[in-house]
């Protein structure tokens, strides 16, 4: 949409955190950043898969994780399913 600004990494992380009660940004032993979303899974090929993006910087990890979850057809969080609707998570039927 024309005039719509891109989301910042902080806004992306806050939206991702809505999917998981304990979302956090972590650094592994190889100095790779990743977003940990313990209670959120992507519905993929009839299965639920826990996914995360990784990156050399916190921002890169957030952007990669954001791309995975915001473009997924369905994301399971708790006992509900959601999809990104452009400005918020919208509840969907599996």
DSSP file (Angstrom, degrees, kcal/mol; ACC not computed):
  #  RESIDUE AA STRUCTURE BP1 BP2  ACC     N-H-->O    O-->H-N    N-H-->O    O-->H-N    TCO  KAPPA ALPHA  PHI   PSI    X-CA   Y-CA   Z-CA
    1    1 A X    >         0   0    0      0, 0.0     3,-1.5     0, 0.0     2,-0.1   0.000 360.0 360.0 360.0 135.7    0.0    0.0    0.0
    2    2 A X  T 3   +     0   0    0      1,-0.2     3,-0.1     3,-0.0     0, 0.0  -0.390 360.0  20.1 -67.1 137.8    1.4    3.4   -0.9
    3    3 A X  T 3  S+     0   0    0      1,-0.3     2,-0.4    -2,-0.1    -1,-0.2   0.374  88.5 131.7  86.7  -5.6    2.5    5.6    2.0
    4    4 A X    <   -     0   0    0     -3,-1.5    -1,-0.3     1,-0.0     2,-0.2  -0.684  50.2-139.6 -83.6 129.2    2.8    2.6    4.4
    5    5 A X        -     0   0    0     -2,-0.4     2,-0.1    -3,-0.1    -1,-0.0  -0.558  20.2-105.3 -89.1 153.9    6.1    2.6    6.3
    6    6 A X        -     0   0    0     -2,-0.2     2,-0.2     1,-0.1    -1,-0.1  -0.414  38.7-106.2 -72.8 150.5    8.1   -0.5    6.9
    7    7 A X        -     0   0    0     -2,-0.1     2,-0.1     1,-0.1    -1,-0.1  -0.494  30.8-125.1 -75.0 146.4    8.1   -2.0   10.4
    8    8 A X     >  -     0   0    0     -2,-0.2     4,-2.4     1,-0.1     5,-0.2  -0.417  26.9-106.5 -81.3 166.6   11.2   -1.6   12.6
    9    9 A X  H  > S+     0   0    0      1,-0.2     4,-2.8     2,-0.2     5,-0.2   0.871 122.1  54.7 -62.6 -35.9   12.9   -4.6   14.2
   10   10 A X  H  > S+     0   0    0      2,-0.2     4,-2.5     1,-0.2    -1,-0.2   0.923 109.0  47.2 -63.8 -43.0   11.5   -3.6   17.6
   11   11 A X  H  > S+     0   0    0      2,-0.2     4,-2.1     1,-0.2    -2,-0.2   0.895 112.2  50.6 -64.6 -39.4    7.9   -3.6   16.1
   12   12 A X  H  X S+     0   0    0     -4,-2.4     4,-2.6     2,-0.2    -2,-0.2   0.937 111.3  47.9 -62.3 -46.2    8.6   -6.9   14.5
   13   13 A X  H  X S+     0   0    0     -4,-2.8     4,-2.6     1,-0.2    -2,-0.2   0.907 110.5  51.4 -63.4 -41.5    9.9   -8.4   17.8
   14   14 A X  H  X S+     0   0    0     -4,-2.5     4,-0.8     2,-0.2    -1,-0.2   0.893 110.9  48.4 -62.9 -38.8    6.9   -7.0   19.7
   15   15 A X  H >< S+     0   0    0     -4,-2.1     3,-0.7     2,-0.2     4,-0.4   0.914 112.4  48.4 -67.2 -42.0    4.5   -8.6   17.2
   16   16 A X  H >< S+     0   0    0     -4,-2.6     3,-1.8     1,-0.2     4,-0.5   0.886 105.0  60.0 -62.4 -38.5    6.4  -11.9   17.4
   17   17 A X  H >< S+     0   0    0     -4,-2.6     3,-0.7     1,-0.3     6,-0.3   0.740  91.5  68.2 -64.3 -22.4    6.2  -11.7   21.2
   18   18 A X  T << S+     0   0    0     -4,-0.8    -1,-0.3    -3,-0.7    -2,-0.2   0.736  98.3  53.4 -66.4 -21.0    2.4  -11.7   21.0
   19   19 A X  T <  S+     0   0    0     -3,-1.8     2,-0.4    -4,-0.4    -1,-0.2   0.658 111.8  44.1 -86.1 -17.0    2.7  -15.3   19.8
   20   20 A X    X   -     0   0    0     -3,-0.7     3,-1.0    -4,-0.5    -1,-0.2  -0.991  66.0-145.2-139.0 130.2    4.8  -16.6   22.6
   21   21 A X  T 3  S+     0   0    0     -2,-0.4    -1,-0.1     1,-0.3    -4,-0.1   0.712 103.7  32.0 -64.3 -20.4    4.5  -16.0   26.4
   22   22 A X  T 3  S+     0   0    0      2,-0.1    16,-0.3    -3,-0.0    -1,-0.3  -0.264  78.2 164.8-135.7  48.4    8.3  -16.0   26.8
   23   23 A X    <   +     0   0    0     -3,-1.0     2,-0.3    -6,-0.3    14,-0.2  -0.415  12.5 167.7 -67.9 139.2    9.8  -14.6   23.5
   24   24 A X  E     -A   36   0A   0     12,-1.9    12,-3.5    -2,-0.1     2,-0.5  -0.997  37.7-124.7-152.5 156.3   13.4  -13.7   23.8
   25   25 A X  E     -A   35   0A   0     -2,-0.3     2,-0.3    10,-0.2    10,-0.2  -0.888  39.9-176.1 -99.7 126.4   16.4  -12.7   21.7
   26   26 A X  E     -A   34   0A   0      8,-3.2     8,-2.4    -2,-0.5     2,-0.5  -0.861  25.5-140.6-129.5 158.4   19.4  -15.0   22.4
   27   27 A X  E     -A   33   0A   0     -2,-0.3     6,-0.2     6,-0.2     2,-0.1  -0.978  23.0-148.0-117.1 124.2   23.0  -15.4   21.4
   28   28 A X    >   -     0   0    0      4,-2.7     3,-1.8    -2,-0.5     4,-0.0  -0.255  34.5 -93.8 -85.9 179.2   24.3  -19.0   20.8
   29   29 A X  T 3  S+     0   0    0      1,-0.3    -1,-0.1     2,-0.1    -2,-0.0   0.662 124.5  58.3 -69.2 -14.7   27.8  -20.2   21.5
   30   30 A X  T 3  S-     0   0    0      2,-0.2    -1,-0.3     0, 0.0     3,-0.1   0.195 120.1-107.0 -96.4  15.2   28.8  -19.6   17.9
   31   31 A X  S <  S+     0   0    0     -3,-1.8     2,-0.5     1,-0.2    -2,-0.1   0.801  75.2 139.0  62.5  32.1   27.9  -15.8   18.2
   32   32 A X        -     0   0    0     -4,-0.0    -4,-2.7    22,-0.0    -1,-0.2  -0.922  46.4-137.9-104.7 131.6   24.8  -16.2   16.1
   33   33 A X  E     +AB  27  55A   0     22,-2.9    22,-1.9    -2,-0.5     2,-0.3  -0.580  27.2 171.8 -84.1 148.5   21.7  -14.4   17.3
   34   34 A X  E     -AB  26  54A   0     -8,-2.4    -8,-3.2    -2,-0.2     2,-0.5  -0.988  32.8-120.0-153.1 157.0   18.2  -16.0   17.2
   35   35 A X  E     -A   25   0A   0     18,-1.0     2,-0.6    -2,-0.3   -10,-0.2  -0.878  24.7-150.8 -99.5 125.6   14.7  -15.4   18.3
   36   36 A X  E     +A   24   0A   0    -12,-3.5   -12,-1.9    -2,-0.5     2,-0.5  -0.874  19.7 172.9-100.8 117.9   13.3  -18.0   20.8
   37   37 A X    >   -     0   0    0     -2,-0.6     3,-1.5   -14,-0.2   -14,-0.1  -0.782   5.4-178.7-122.7  83.4    9.5  -18.4   20.6
   38   38 A X  T 3  S+     0   0    0     -2,-0.5    -1,-0.1   -16,-0.3   -18,-0.1   0.721  78.0  37.2 -63.8 -24.2    8.8  -21.4   22.8
   39   39 A X  T 3  S+     0   0    0     38,-0.0    39,-1.1     2,-0.0     2,-0.4   0.151  99.2  87.8-115.9  21.8    5.1  -21.6   22.4
   40   40 A X  E <   +C   77   0B   0     -3,-1.5     2,-0.3    37,-0.2    11,-0.3  -0.974  48.5 176.8-123.4 134.5    4.7  -20.7   18.7
   41   41 A X  E     -C   76   0B   0     35,-2.3    35,-3.1    -2,-0.4     2,-0.4  -0.968  26.4-126.7-134.1 149.2    4.9  -23.1   15.7
   42   42 A X  E     -CD  75  49B   0      7,-3.1     7,-2.8    -2,-0.3     2,-0.6  -0.819  23.4-128.8 -94.2 131.8    4.5  -22.8   12.0
   43   43 A X  E     + D   0  48B   0     31,-2.4    31,-0.4    -2,-0.4     2,-0.4  -0.727  40.5 168.4 -79.8 117.6    2.0  -25.1   10.3
   44   44 A X  E >   - D   0  47B   0      3,-3.7     3,-1.7    -2,-0.6    -2,-0.0  -0.972  60.6 -18.8-140.5 120.4    3.9  -26.6    7.4
   45   45 A X  T 3  S-     0   0    0     -2,-0.4     3,-0.1     1,-0.3    -1,-0.1   0.872 127.7 -49.9  52.6  42.3    2.9  -29.6    5.2
   46   46 A X  T 3  S+     0   0    0      1,-0.2     2,-0.3     0, 0.0    -1,-0.3   0.534 123.2  95.5  78.3   6.7    0.3  -30.7    7.8
   47   47 A X  E <  S-D   44   0B   0     -3,-1.7    -3,-3.7    -5,-0.0     2,-0.5  -0.889  74.0-120.3-126.3 157.8    2.8  -30.6   10.7
   48   48 A X  E     -D   43   0B   0     -2,-0.3     2,-0.4    -5,-0.2    -5,-0.2  -0.872  33.1-173.7 -97.3 128.3    3.7  -28.0   13.4
   49   49 A X  E     -D   42   0B   0     -7,-2.8    -7,-3.1    -2,-0.5     2,-0.5  -0.982  22.6-136.2-128.1 126.7    7.3  -26.9   13.2
   50   50 A X        +     0   0    0     -2,-0.4     2,-0.3    -9,-0.2    -9,-0.2  -0.708  36.6 178.8 -77.8 123.7    9.2  -24.7   15.6
   51   51 A X        +     0   0    0     -2,-0.5     2,-0.3   -11,-0.3   -14,-0.2  -0.892  14.9 178.2-128.3 156.1   11.2  -22.3   13.5
   52   52 A X        -     0   0    0     -2,-0.3     2,-0.3   -16,-0.1   -16,-0.1  -0.988  23.9-126.7-151.9 152.3   13.5  -19.4   14.1
   53   53 A X        -     0   0    0     -2,-0.3   -18,-1.0     8,-0.3     2,-0.3  -0.725  23.5-156.7 -95.6 151.2   15.7  -17.1   12.1
   54   54 A X  E     +B   34   0A   0     -2,-0.3     2,-0.3   -20,-0.2   -20,-0.2  -0.899  16.9 162.5-124.9 155.8   19.3  -16.6   12.8
   55   55 A X  E     -B   33   0A   0    -22,-1.9   -22,-2.9    -2,-0.3     6,-0.1  -0.991  49.7-110.2-165.1 164.6   21.7  -13.8   12.0
   56   56 A X  S    S+     0   0    0     -2,-0.3     2,-0.3   -24,-0.2   -22,-0.1   0.635 106.6  37.3 -74.4 -15.1   25.0  -12.2   12.8
   57   57 A X  S  > S-     0   0    0    -24,-0.1     4,-2.1     1,-0.1     5,-0.2  -0.920  87.8-114.7-130.9 159.0   23.2   -9.3   14.4
   58   58 A X  H  > S+     0   0    0     -2,-0.3     4,-2.3     1,-0.2     5,-0.2   0.905 117.7  53.5 -57.9 -40.3   20.1   -9.1   16.6
   59   59 A X  H  > S+     0   0    0      1,-0.2     4,-2.6     2,-0.2    -1,-0.2   0.902 107.3  50.0 -62.6 -41.7   18.3   -7.1   13.9
   60   60 A X  H  > S+     0   0    0      2,-0.2     4,-2.4     1,-0.2    -1,-0.2   0.902 110.7  49.6 -64.8 -41.0   19.1   -9.8   11.2
   61   61 A X  H  X S+     0   0    0     -4,-2.1     4,-2.4     2,-0.2    -8,-0.3   0.903 112.0  48.3 -64.5 -41.0   17.8  -12.5   13.4
   62   62 A X  H  X S+     0   0    0     -4,-2.3     4,-2.8     2,-0.2    -2,-0.2   0.934 111.9  49.0 -64.5 -46.4   14.6  -10.6   14.1
   63   63 A X  H  X S+     0   0    0     -4,-2.6     4,-2.3     2,-0.2    -2,-0.2   0.912 113.0  47.1 -61.2 -42.6   14.0   -9.8   10.4
   64   64 A X  H  X S+     0   0    0     -4,-2.4     4,-2.0     2,-0.2    -1,-0.2   0.925 114.4  46.0 -66.6 -43.6   14.6  -13.5    9.4
   65   65 A X  H  X S+     0   0    0     -4,-2.4     4,-2.4     1,-0.2     5,-0.3   0.908 111.3  53.7 -63.7 -40.8   12.2  -14.8   12.1
   66   66 A X  H  X S+     0   0    0     -4,-2.8     4,-3.1     1,-0.2     5,-0.3   0.918 107.2  50.8 -58.5 -45.1    9.7  -12.2   11.2
   67   67 A X  H  X S+     0   0    0     -4,-2.3     4,-1.2     1,-0.2    -1,-0.2   0.912 110.5  50.1 -60.9 -43.0    9.8  -13.3    7.5
   68   68 A X  H  < S+     0   0    0     -4,-2.0     4,-0.5     1,-0.2    -2,-0.2   0.950 120.3  33.4 -59.8 -51.4    9.2  -16.9    8.5
   69   69 A X  H  < S+     0   0    0     -4,-2.4     3,-0.4     1,-0.2    15,-0.4   0.867 116.3  52.5 -79.3 -37.5    6.2  -16.2   10.8
   70   70 A X  H  < S+     0   0    0     -4,-3.1    14,-0.2    -5,-0.3    -1,-0.2   0.734 114.8  42.6 -74.8 -19.5    4.6  -13.3    9.0
   71   71 A X  S  < S+     0   0    0     -4,-1.2    -1,-0.2    -5,-0.3    -2,-0.2   0.502  88.2 109.4-101.4  -5.4    4.5  -15.2    5.7
   72   72 A X  S    S-     0   0    0     -4,-0.5    12,-0.4    -3,-0.4     3,-0.1  -0.461  70.1-135.1 -68.9 140.3    3.4  -18.5    7.1
   73   73 A X  S    S+     0   0    0    -30,-0.3     2,-0.3     1,-0.2    -1,-0.1   0.874  89.5  13.8 -63.2 -36.1   -0.2  -19.4    6.2
   74   74 A X        -     0   0    0    -31,-0.4   -31,-2.4     9,-0.1     2,-0.4  -0.999  61.4-170.0-143.4 138.9   -0.9  -20.5    9.8
   75   75 A X  E     -CE  42  82B   0      7,-2.6     7,-2.7    -2,-0.3     2,-0.5  -0.998  17.5-144.4-125.5 128.4    1.0  -20.1   13.1
   76   76 A X  E     +CE  41  81B   0    -35,-3.1   -35,-2.3    -2,-0.4     2,-0.4  -0.815  21.4 173.0 -96.2 129.5   -0.1  -22.0   16.2
   77   77 A X  E >   -CE  40  80B   0      3,-2.7     3,-1.9    -2,-0.5     2,-0.3  -0.964  65.9 -39.4-135.3 115.8    0.2  -20.2   19.5
   78   78 A X  T 3  S-     0   0    0    -39,-1.1   -59,-0.0    -2,-0.4   -58,-0.0  -0.540 123.6 -28.6  65.8-126.8   -1.3  -22.0   22.5
   79   79 A X  T 3  S+     0   0    0     -2,-0.3     2,-0.3    -3,-0.1    -1,-0.2   0.200 124.4  80.2-106.9  16.4   -4.5  -23.7   21.3
   80   80 A X  E <   -E   77   0B   0     -3,-1.9    -3,-2.7    13,-0.0     2,-0.4  -0.830  66.7-135.6-122.3 160.0   -5.3  -21.1   18.5
   81   81 A X  E     -EF  76  92B   0     11,-0.6    11,-2.6    -2,-0.3     2,-0.3  -0.899  24.2-179.9-115.2 144.5   -4.1  -20.5   15.0
   82   82 A X  E     -EF  75  91B   0     -7,-2.7    -7,-2.6    -2,-0.4     2,-0.3  -0.910  16.0-162.6-137.9 162.7   -3.2  -17.1   13.5
   83   83 A X  E     - F   0  90B   0      7,-1.7     7,-2.9    -2,-0.3     2,-0.4  -0.979  36.7-103.2-141.3 148.3   -1.9  -15.5   10.3
   84   84 A X  E     - F   0  89B   0    -12,-0.4     5,-0.2   -15,-0.4    -2,-0.0  -0.584  28.8-168.3 -74.3 127.3   -0.4  -12.0    9.9
   85   85 A X        -     0   0    0      3,-2.9    -1,-0.1    -2,-0.4     4,-0.1   0.091  53.8 -91.0-106.0  21.1   -3.0   -9.7    8.4
   86   86 A X  S    S+     0   0    0    -16,-0.1     3,-0.1     2,-0.1    -2,-0.1   0.130 120.2  25.8  95.1 -22.1   -0.7   -6.8    7.6
   87   87 A X  S    S+     0   0    0      1,-0.5     2,-0.3     0, 0.0    -1,-0.1   0.385 127.4   9.5-148.9  -7.9   -1.0   -5.0   10.9
   88   88 A X  S    S-     0   0    0     -5,-0.1    -3,-2.9     2,-0.0    -1,-0.5  -0.976  81.4 -86.4-165.5 164.0   -1.9   -7.6   13.5
   89   89 A X  E     -F   84   0B   0     -2,-0.3     2,-0.5    -5,-0.2    -5,-0.2  -0.703  42.9-156.9 -79.3 130.1   -2.3  -11.4   14.0
   90   90 A X  E     -F   83   0B   0     -7,-2.9    -7,-1.7    -2,-0.4     2,-0.1  -0.929  18.8-116.5-112.5 130.3   -5.7  -12.5   12.9
   91   91 A X  E     -F   82   0B   0     -2,-0.5     2,-0.3    -9,-0.2    -9,-0.3  -0.404  39.6-177.6 -66.1 138.0   -7.2  -15.7   14.3
   92   92 A X  E     -F   81   0B   0    -11,-2.6   -11,-0.6    -2,-0.1     2,-0.4  -0.886  28.4-111.1-132.8 162.6   -7.8  -18.4   11.7
   93   93 A X              0   0    0     -2,-0.3   -13,-0.0     1,-0.1   -11,-0.0  -0.780 360.0 360.0 -92.3 138.2   -9.2  -21.9   11.5
   94   94 A X              0   0    0     -2,-0.4    -1,-0.1   -13,-0.0   -20,-0.0   0.510 360.0 360.0 -70.3 360.0   -6.8  -24.7   10.8
